[in-house]
Amino acid sequence: MAYSSGMAGVLIGLALLAFWLFSLFDVITTPEEEVRQSPKAVWLIIVTAVPIVGGVFWMMRGRPKAVVTADPIITGGGAAPKGPDDDPDFLKELERRMRGESDA
């Protein structure tokens, strides 16, 4: 029994280490102009000095917000793209080439 409770502690420790490393890597790779609330150097110090709590604060307050872009098909920003098999001009050209006709 003692082995299984020790294994749980190891797994939790590894998960916390992975979260801390992810947070640290995320701070390092985020461009300076996209960091929120404080300068990037301050976030780096916070995440390094207070590993788990600093990582949580980084995820909630410092990490850039995701940019959502509108899908042109959904918003009606033009005709839906066609595949080559839906394009009548392409099909006519393909049929002409298969028959061996030239452009003359």
The first five atom37 places (N, CA, C, CB, O) and aatype in JSON, in Angstrom:
{
  "aatype": [12, 0, 18, 15, 15, 7, 12, 0, 7, 19, 10, 9, 7, 10, 0, 10, 10, 0, 13, 17, 10, 13, 15, 10, 13, 3, 19, 9, 16, 16, 14, 6, 6, 6, 19, 1, 5, 15, 14, 11, 0, 19, 17, 10, 9, 9, 19, 16, 0, 19, 14, 9, 19, 7, 7, 19, 13, 17, 12, 12, 1, 7, 1, 14, 11, 0, 19, 19, 16, 0, 3, 14, 9, 9, 16, 7, 7, 7, 0, 0, 14, 11, 7, 14, 3, 3, 3, 14, 3, 13, 10, 11, 6, 10, 6, 1, 1, 12, 1, 7, 6, 15, 3, 0],
  "atom_mask": [
    [1, 1, 1, 1, 1],
    [1, 1, 1, 1, 1],
    [1, 1, 1, 1, 1],
    [1, 1, 1, 1, 1],
    [1, 1, 1, 1, 1],
    [1, 1, 1, 0, 1],
    [1, 1, 1, 1, 1],
    [1, 1, 1, 1, 1],
    [1, 1, 1, 0, 1],
    [1, 1, 1, 1, 1],
    [1, 1, 1, 1, 1],
    [1, 1, 1, 1, 1],
    [1, 1, 1, 0, 1],
    [1, 1, 1, 1, 1],
    [1, 1, 1, 1, 1],
    [1, 1, 1, 1, 1],
    [1, 1, 1, 1, 1],
    [1, 1, 1, 1, 1],
    [1, 1, 1, 1, 1],
    [1, 1, 1, 1, 1],
    [1, 1, 1, 1, 1],
    [1, 1, 1, 1, 1],
    [1, 1, 1, 1, 1],
    [1, 1, 1, 1, 1],
    [1, 1, 1, 1, 1],
    [1, 1, 1, 1, 1],
    [1, 1, 1, 1, 1],
    [1, 1, 1, 1, 1],
    [1, 1, 1, 1, 1],
    [1, 1, 1, 1, 1],
    [1, 1, 1, 1, 1],
    [1, 1, 1, 1, 1],
    [1, 1, 1, 1, 1],
    [1, 1, 1, 1, 1],
    [1, 1, 1, 1, 1],
    [1, 1, 1, 1, 1],
    [1, 1, 1, 1, 1],
    [1, 1, 1, 1, 1],
    [1, 1, 1, 1, 1],
    [1, 1, 1, 1, 1],
    [1, 1, 1, 1, 1],
    [1, 1, 1, 1, 1],
    [1, 1, 1, 1, 1],
    [1, 1, 1, 1, 1],
    [1, 1, 1, 1, 1],
    [1, 1, 1, 1, 1],
    [1, 1, 1, 1, 1],
    [1, 1, 1, 1, 1],
    [1, 1, 1, 1, 1],
    [1, 1, 1, 1, 1],
    [1, 1, 1, 1, 1],
    [1, 1, 1, 1, 1],
    [1, 1, 1, 1, 1],
    [1, 1, 1, 0, 1],
    [1, 1, 1, 0, 1],
    [1, 1, 1, 1, 1],
    [1, 1, 1, 1, 1],
    [1, 1, 1, 1, 1],
    [1, 1, 1, 1, 1],
    [1, 1, 1, 1, 1],
    [1, 1, 1, 1, 1],
    [1, 1, 1, 0, 1],
    [1, 1, 1, 1, 1],
    [1, 1, 1, 1, 1],
    [1, 1, 1, 1, 1],
    [1, 1, 1, 1, 1],
    [1, 1, 1, 1, 1],
    [1, 1, 1, 1, 1],
    [1, 1, 1, 1, 1],
    [1, 1, 1, 1, 1],
    [1, 1, 1, 1, 1],
    [1, 1, 1, 1, 1],
    [1, 1, 1, 1, 1],
    [1, 1, 1, 1, 1],
    [1, 1, 1, 1, 1],
    [1, 1, 1, 0, 1],
    [1, 1, 1, 0, 1],
    [1, 1, 1, 0, 1],
    [1, 1, 1, 1, 1],
    [1, 1, 1, 1, 1],
    [1, 1, 1, 1, 1],
    [1, 1, 1, 1, 1],
    [1, 1, 1, 0, 1],
    [1, 1, 1, 1, 1],
    [1, 1, 1, 1, 1],
    [1, 1, 1, 1, 1],
    [1, 1, 1, 1, 1],
    [1, 1, 1, 1, 1],
    [1, 1, 1, 1, 1],
    [1, 1, 1, 1, 1],
    [1, 1, 1, 1, 1],
    [1, 1, 1, 1, 1],
    [1, 1, 1, 1, 1],
    [1, 1, 1, 1, 1],
    [1, 1, 1, 1, 1],
    [1, 1, 1, 1, 1],
    [1, 1, 1, 1, 1],
    [1, 1, 1, 1, 1],
    [1, 1, 1, 1, 1],
    [1, 1, 1, 0, 1],
    [1, 1, 1, 1, 1],
    [1, 1, 1, 1, 1],
    [1, 1, 1, 1, 1],
    [1, 1, 1, 1, 1]
  ],
  "atom_positions": [
    [[0.8, -1.2, 0.0], [0.0, 0.0, 0.0], [0.85, 1.27, 0.0], [-0.91, -0.01, 1.19], [0.5, 2.26, -0.64]],
    [[1.95, 1.23, 0.71], [2.79, 2.42, 0.81], [3.35, 2.8, -0.56], [3.93, 2.19, 1.8], [3.56, 3.98, -0.85]],
    [[3.58, 1.8, -1.4], [4.12, 2.07, -2.72], [3.13, 2.84, -3.59], [4.51, 0.77, -3.41], [3.53, 3.75, -4.3]],
    [[1.84, 2.5, -3.54], [0.86, 3.16, -4.38], [0.64, 4.62, -3.97], [-0.47, 2.4, -4.33], [0.44, 5.47, -4.83]],
    [[0.68, 4.91, -2.66], [0.53, 6.3, -2.25], [1.77, 7.11, -2.62], [0.27, 6.39, -0.74], [1.66, 8.3, -2.91]],
    [[2.93, 6.49, -2.61], [4.16, 7.17, -3.03], [4.15, 7.47, -4.52], [0.0, 0.0, 0.0], [4.63, 8.51, -4.97]],
    [[3.58, 6.53, -5.28], [3.49, 6.71, -6.72], [2.57, 7.86, -7.07], [3.01, 5.42, -7.4], [2.83, 8.61, -8.01]],
    [[1.48, 8.01, -6.32], [0.57, 9.14, -6.56], [1.29, 10.46, -6.32], [-0.67, 9.03, -5.66], [1.1, 11.41, -7.07]],
    [[2.09, 10.51, -5.28], [2.86, 11.72, -4.99], [3.84, 12.05, -6.1], [0.0, 0.0, 0.0], [4.03, 13.21, -6.45]],
    [[4.46, 11.02, -6.64], [5.41, 11.22, -7.75], [4.68, 11.74, -8.98], [6.15, 9.9, -8.08], [5.15, 12.67, -9.64]],
    [[3.54, 11.17, -9.28], [2.77, 11.61, -10.44], [2.29, 13.05, -10.29], [1.58, 10.69, -10.67], [2.34, 13.83, -11.24]],
    [[1.83, 13.4, -9.1], [1.41, 14.79, -8.85], [2.61, 15.72, -8.99], [0.77, 14.94, -7.44], [2.49, 16.8, -9.58]],
    [[3.74, 15.32, -8.44], [4.96, 16.14, -8.56], [5.38, 16.33, -10.0], [0.0, 0.0, 0.0], [5.78, 17.43, -10.4]],
    [[5.29, 15.27, -10.8], [5.64, 15.37, -12.22], [4.67, 16.28, -12.97], [5.67, 13.98, -12.86], [5.07, 17.04, -13.85]],
    [[3.38, 16.19, -12.62], [2.38, 17.06, -13.26], [2.65, 18.53, -12.92], [0.95, 16.66, -12.82], [2.56, 19.39, -13.79]],
    [[2.98, 18.81, -11.66], [3.28, 20.18, -11.26], [4.56, 20.69, -11.93], [3.42, 20.27, -9.74], [4.63, 21.85, -12.33]],
    [[5.56, 19.82, -12.05], [6.79, 20.19, -12.74], [6.51, 20.49, -14.22], [7.85, 19.08, -12.61], [7.03, 21.46, -14.77]],
    [[5.68, 19.65, -14.85], [5.34, 19.88, -16.25], [4.59, 21.2, -16.43], [4.49, 18.72, -16.78], [4.84, 21.93, -17.38]],
    [[3.66, 21.51, -15.51], [2.92, 22.77, -15.59], [3.86, 23.96, -15.43], [1.82, 22.81, -14.5], [3.75, 24.95, -16.15]],
    [[4.8, 23.85, -14.47], [5.75, 24.93, -14.25], [6.64, 25.14, -15.49], [6.61, 24.65, -13.01], [6.86, 26.27, -15.91]],
    [[7.14, 24.05, -16.05], [7.99, 24.17, -17.25], [7.21, 24.73, -18.43], [8.58, 22.81, -17.61], [7.74, 25.53, -19.2]],
    [[5.95, 24.31, -18.58], [5.12, 24.86, -19.66], [4.93, 26.36, -19.46], [3.73, 24.14, -19.7], [5.06, 27.14, -20.41]],
    [[4.62, 26.77, -18.23], [4.42, 28.2, -17.95], [5.69, 28.99, -18.22], [3.97, 28.4, -16.49], [5.64, 30.06, -18.83]],
    [[6.81, 28.47, -17.79], [8.08, 29.15, -18.0], [8.39, 29.27, -19.49], [9.22, 28.41, -17.28], [8.79, 30.34, -19.96]],
    [[8.22, 28.19, -20.22], [8.45, 28.22, -21.67], [7.5, 29.18, -22.37], [8.3, 26.81, -22.26], [7.89, 29.87, -23.31]],
    [[6.25, 29.22, -21.9], [5.25, 30.1, -22.5], [5.62, 31.56, -22.28], [3.86, 29.81, -21.92], [5.48, 32.38, -23.19]],
    [[6.09, 31.91, -21.09], [6.53, 33.29, -20.82], [7.7, 33.65, -21.71], [6.91, 33.47, -19.33], [7.74, 34.74, -22.29]],
    [[8.66, 32.74, -21.84], [9.87, 33.02, -22.62], [9.54, 33.21, -24.1], [10.88, 31.89, -22.45], [10.12, 34.08, -24.74]],
    [[8.62, 32.42, -24.64], [8.36, 32.47, -26.08], [7.28, 33.48, -26.49], [7.95, 31.12, -26.55], [7.1, 33.73, -27.68]],
    [[6.58, 34.06, -25.52], [5.55, 35.04, -25.86], [6.22, 36.37, -26.24], [4.55, 35.24, -24.66], [7.08, 36.85, -25.5]],
    [[5.84, 36.96, -27.36], [6.43, 38.26, -27.74], [6.12, 39.34, -26.7], [5.9, 38.69, -29.13], [5.03, 39.36, -26.12]],
    [[7.08, 40.22, -26.47], [6.98, 41.28, -25.45], [5.72, 42.12, -25.6], [8.2, 42.17, -25.51], [5.09, 42.48, -24.61]],
    [[5.36, 42.45, -26.85], [4.21, 43.33, -27.07], [2.87, 42.66, -26.81], [4.24, 43.85, -28.49], [1.85, 43.35, -26.71]],
    [[2.84, 41.34, -26.68], [1.59, 40.64, -26.43], [1.35, 40.33, -24.95], [1.56, 39.37, -27.22], [0.25, 39.91, -24.58]],
    [[2.36, 40.53, -24.11], [2.23, 40.22, -22.68], [1.33, 41.25, -22.02], [3.62, 40.18, -21.98], [1.46, 42.45, -22.29]],
    [[0.42, 40.79, -21.16], [-0.52, 41.68, -20.49], [-0.07, 41.97, -19.06], [-1.94, 41.08, -20.48], [0.73, 41.23, -18.49]],
    [[-0.58, 43.05, -18.49], [-0.47, 43.45, -17.09], [0.91, 43.96, -16.68], [-0.84, 42.32, -16.23], [1.0, 45.06, -16.14]],
    [[1.98, 43.21, -16.91], [3.32, 43.6, -16.46], [4.31, 43.3, -17.57], [3.72, 42.84, -15.16], [4.0, 42.58, -18.51]],
    [[5.51, 43.86, -17.47], [6.54, 43.55, -18.48], [6.91, 42.06, -18.44], [7.8, 44.41, -18.24], [6.72, 41.38, -17.43]],
    [[7.42, 41.58, -19.54], [7.77, 40.18, -19.67], [8.8, 39.75, -18.63], [8.3, 39.91, -21.07], [8.71, 38.65, -18.09]],
    [[9.76, 40.62, -18.33], [10.8, 40.28, -17.35], [10.2, 40.05, -15.97], [11.85, 41.39, -17.28], [10.64, 39.17, -15.24]],
    [[9.19, 40.84, -15.61], [8.53, 40.66, -14.31], [7.8, 39.32, -14.27], [7.53, 41.82, -14.03], [7.86, 38.61, -13.27]],
    [[7.13, 38.95, -15.35], [6.45, 37.66, -15.4], [7.45, 36.52, -15.31], [5.63, 37.54, -16.68], [7.18, 35.51, -14.67]],
    [[8.59, 36.68, -15.94], [9.62, 35.65, -15.88], [10.1, 35.45, -14.45], [10.79, 36.01, -16.8], [10.3, 34.31, -14.01]],
    [[10.3, 36.54, -13.71], [10.72, 36.45, -12.32], [9.63, 35.81, -11.47], [11.08, 37.85, -11.77], [9.92, 34.97, -10.62]],
    [[8.37, 36.21, -11.68], [7.26, 35.66, -10.89], [7.13, 34.15, -11.11], [5.93, 36.37, -11.25], [7.02, 33.39, -10.15]],
    [[7.14, 33.73, -12.36], [6.97, 32.31, -12.67], [8.16, 31.49, -12.16], [6.78, 32.1, -14.18], [7.99, 30.35, -11.74]],
    [[9.36, 32.06, -12.21], [10.53, 31.35, -11.73], [10.58, 31.29, -10.21], [11.79, 32.01, -12.27], [10.91, 30.25, -9.65]],
    [[10.27, 32.39, -9.53], [10.39, 32.47, -8.07], [9.27, 31.72, -7.35], [10.4, 33.92, -7.63], [9.52, 31.07, -6.33]],
    [[8.05, 31.8, -7.86], [6.91, 31.15, -7.22], [6.31, 30.2, -8.26], [5.84, 32.21, -6.69], [5.33, 30.55, -8.91]],
    [[6.88, 29.01, -8.41], [6.56, 28.17, -9.57], [5.08, 27.92, -9.84], [7.21, 26.88, -9.4], [4.61, 28.32, -10.91]],
    [[4.34, 27.32, -8.97], [2.97, 26.93, -9.3], [2.04, 28.14, -9.29], [2.46, 25.88, -8.32], [1.28, 28.35, -10.24]],
    [[2.11, 28.94, -8.23], [1.24, 30.11, -8.13], [1.58, 31.12, -9.24], [1.4, 30.78, -6.73], [0.68, 31.72, -9.83]],
    [[2.86, 31.3, -9.53], [3.26, 32.19, -10.6], [2.75, 31.73, -11.95], [0.0, 0.0, 0.0], [2.34, 32.54, -12.78]],
    [[2.78, 30.41, -12.17], [2.25, 29.85, -13.43], [0.76, 30.07, -13.56], [0.0, 0.0, 0.0], [0.26, 30.37, -14.64]],
    [[0.04, 29.91, -12.45], [-1.41, 30.13, -12.48], [-1.71, 31.61, -12.77], [-2.06, 29.7, -11.12], [-2.57, 31.92, -13.59]],
    [[-0.98, 32.52, -12.1], [-1.18, 33.95, -12.36], [-0.85, 34.29, -13.8], [-0.33, 34.79, -11.42], [-1.54, 35.09, -14.43]],
    [[0.21, 33.69, -14.34], [0.58, 33.94, -15.74], [-0.56, 33.51, -16.67], [1.88, 33.19, -16.1], [-0.91, 34.24, -17.6]],
    [[-1.12, 32.33, -16.42], [-2.19, 31.84, -17.29], [-3.43, 32.72, -17.21], [-2.55, 30.4, -16.91], [-4.12, 32.92, -18.21]],
    [[-3.72, 33.26, -16.02], [-4.94, 34.06, -15.86], [-4.74, 35.53, -16.25], [-5.42, 33.99, -14.43], [-5.64, 36.13, -16.83]],
    [[-3.59, 36.11, -15.93], [-3.44, 37.56, -16.05], [-2.4, 38.03, -17.07], [-3.09, 38.11, -14.73], [-2.52, 39.15, -17.57]],
    [[-1.4, 37.23, -17.38], [-0.33, 37.73, -18.23], [-0.33, 37.21, -19.64], [0.0, 0.0, 0.0], [0.16, 37.88, -20.55]],
    [[-0.85, 36.03, -19.83], [-0.84, 35.4, -21.14], [-1.72, 36.17, -22.11], [-1.32, 33.95, -21.03], [-2.78, 36.66, -21.73]],
    [[-1.29, 36.29, -23.38], [-2.11, 36.99, -24.37], [-3.44, 36.3, -24.56], [-1.38, 37.1, -25.71], [-3.55, 35.08, -24.48]],
    [[-4.46, 37.11, -24.82], [-5.78, 36.55, -25.11], [-5.77, 35.99, -26.52], [-6.9, 37.61, -24.94], [-5.1, 36.53, -27.41]],
    [[-6.51, 34.92, -26.73], [-6.6, 34.31, -28.05], [-7.36, 35.23, -28.99], [-7.3, 32.93, -27.98], [-8.37, 35.82, -28.61]],
    [[-6.87, 35.36, -30.2], [-7.52, 36.19, -31.2], [-8.49, 35.3, -31.99], [-6.47, 36.86, -32.15], [-8.09, 34.27, -32.53]],
    [[-9.75, 35.7, -32.04], [-10.76, 34.95, -32.77], [-11.04, 35.68, -34.07], [-12.06, 34.77, -31.92], [-11.35, 36.87, -34.08]],
    [[-10.92, 34.96, -35.17], [-11.19, 35.56, -36.47], [-12.49, 34.99, -37.01], [-10.01, 35.3, -37.46], [-12.84, 33.84, -36.75]],
    [[-13.19, 35.8, -37.76], [-14.47, 35.37, -38.34], [-14.22, 34.5, -39.55], [-15.33, 36.59, -38.71], [-13.3, 34.75, -40.33]],
    [[-15.02, 33.49, -39.71], [-14.96, 32.62, -40.86], [-15.75, 33.26, -42.0], [-15.51, 31.2, -40.52], [-16.94, 33.53, -41.84]],
    [[-15.11, 33.52, -43.16], [-15.81, 34.22, -44.24], [-17.02, 33.47, -44.77], [-14.87, 34.49, -45.38], [-17.95, 34.09, -45.28]],
    [[-17.05, 32.16, -44.66], [-18.19, 31.39, -45.16], [-19.39, 31.6, -44.25], [-17.83, 29.88, -45.26], [-20.51, 31.76, -44.72]],
    [[-19.14, 31.59, -42.95], [-20.23, 31.75, -41.99], [-20.79, 33.17, -42.02], [-19.76, 31.39, -40.59], [-22.01, 33.36, -41.95]],
    [[-19.92, 34.16, -42.12], [-20.36, 35.55, -42.07], [-20.83, 36.07, -43.41], [-19.26, 36.43, -41.56], [-21.25, 37.23, -43.51]],
    [[-20.78, 35.27, -44.44], [-21.26, 35.71, -45.75], [-20.27, 36.62, -46.44], [0.0, 0.0, 0.0], [-20.67, 37.51, -47.19]],
    [[-18.99, 36.4, -46.22], [-17.97, 37.25, -46.82], [-17.61, 36.87, -48.23], [0.0, 0.0, 0.0], [-16.49, 37.13, -48.65]],
    [[-18.49, 36.27, -48.97], [-18.21, 35.88, -50.34], [-18.7, 34.47, -50.58], [0.0, 0.0, 0.0], [-19.24, 33.81, -49.69]],
    [[-18.5, 34.02, -51.81], [-18.94, 32.67, -52.17], [-18.03, 31.65, -51.51], [-18.95, 32.49, -53.71], [-16.85, 31.9, -51.28]],
    [[-18.59, 30.51, -51.23], [-17.8, 29.42, -50.66], [-16.8, 28.93, -51.7], [-18.71, 28.26, -50.19], [-17.11, 28.9, -52.88]],
    [[-15.61, 28.55, -51.28], [-14.63, 28.06, -52.25], [-15.12, 26.78, -52.91], [-13.27, 27.81, -51.56], [-15.77, 25.94, -52.28]],
    [[-14.8, 26.64, -54.18], [-15.23, 25.47, -54.94], [-14.05, 24.53, -55.11], [-15.82, 25.88, -56.3], [-12.9, 24.95, -55.24]],
    [[-14.36, 23.25, -55.12], [-13.36, 22.27, -55.48], [-13.28, 22.18, -56.99], [0.0, 0.0, 0.0], [-14.2, 22.61, -57.68]],
    [[-12.2, 21.63, -57.52], [-12.06, 21.56, -58.98], [-13.18, 20.74, -59.64], [-10.71, 20.95, -59.35], [-13.57, 21.02, -60.77]],
    [[-13.7, 19.75, -58.94], [-14.77, 18.95, -59.54], [-16.12, 19.65, -59.52], [-14.87, 17.63, -58.82], [-17.08, 19.14, -60.09]],
    [[-16.21, 20.82, -58.87], [-17.44, 21.61, -58.87], [-17.38, 22.78, -59.85], [-17.73, 22.13, -57.47], [-18.36, 23.52, -60.01]],
    [[-16.24, 22.95, -60.5], [-16.03, 24.08, -61.4], [-16.31, 23.62, -62.84], [-14.57, 24.65, -61.25], [-15.55, 22.82, -63.39]],
    [[-17.38, 24.13, -63.46], [-17.72, 23.68, -64.82], [-16.63, 24.0, -65.84], [-19.02, 24.3, -65.26], [-16.39, 23.21, -66.75]],
    [[-15.96, 25.14, -65.71], [-14.89, 25.48, -66.65], [-13.74, 24.49, -66.55], [-14.39, 26.92, -66.39], [-13.19, 24.07, -67.56]],
    [[-13.39, 24.12, -65.35], [-12.32, 23.15, -65.16], [-12.7, 21.81, -65.77], [-12.0, 22.98, -63.66], [-11.87, 21.17, -66.42]],
    [[-13.93, 21.38, -65.56], [-14.37, 20.09, -66.1], [-14.37, 20.09, -67.62], [-15.76, 19.75, -65.58], [-14.0, 19.09, -68.24]],
    [[-14.78, 21.2, -68.24], [-14.74, 21.3, -69.71], [-13.31, 21.22, -70.22], [-15.4, 22.62, -70.19], [-13.02, 20.53, -71.19]],
    [[-12.4, 21.94, -69.54], [-10.99, 21.93, -69.94], [-10.4, 20.53, -69.77], [-10.18, 22.95, -69.12], [-9.62, 20.08, -70.61]],
    [[-10.76, 19.84, -68.7], [-10.27, 18.5, -68.45], [-10.76, 17.53, -69.52], [-10.7, 18.02, -67.06], [-10.0, 16.7, -70.02]],
    [[-12.02, 17.64, -69.87], [-12.58, 16.78, -70.91], [-11.91, 17.04, -72.26], [-14.11, 17.0, -71.03], [-11.62, 16.11, -73.01]],
    [[-11.65, 18.33, -72.56], [-10.97, 18.69, -73.8], [-9.57, 18.09, -73.84], [-10.89, 20.23, -73.96], [-9.14, 17.58, -74.88]],
    [[-8.85, 18.14, -72.7], [-7.5, 17.58, -72.66], [-7.52, 16.06, -72.78], [-6.8, 17.98, -71.37], [-6.63, 15.47, -73.4]],
    [[-8.52, 15.43, -72.21], [-8.59, 13.95, -72.27], [-8.87, 13.49, -73.69], [-9.68, 13.41, -71.32], [-8.43, 12.41, -74.08]],
    [[-9.58, 14.26, -74.46], [-9.86, 13.9, -75.86], [-8.68, 14.2, -76.76], [-11.08, 14.63, -76.37], [-8.66, 13.8, -77.93]],
    [[-7.68, 14.9, -76.22], [-6.49, 15.19, -77.01], [-6.63, 16.39, -77.91], [0.0, 0.0, 0.0], [-5.84, 16.55, -78.85]],
    [[-7.62, 17.23, -77.66], [-7.8, 18.42, -78.49], [-6.78, 19.47, -78.06], [-9.25, 18.97, -78.37], [-6.43, 19.58, -76.89]],
    [[-6.31, 20.25, -79.04], [-5.32, 21.29, -78.74], [-6.03, 22.64, -78.58], [-4.24, 21.37, -79.86], [-7.23, 22.76, -78.81]],
    [[-5.25, 23.65, -78.17], [-5.78, 24.99, -77.94], [-5.97, 25.8, -79.23], [-4.87, 25.75, -77.01], [-6.3, 26.98, -79.16]],
    [[-5.79, 25.22, -80.35], [-5.84, 25.96, -81.63], [-7.18, 26.46, -82.01], [-5.34, 25.11, -82.72], [-7.34, 27.08, -83.06]]
  ]
}
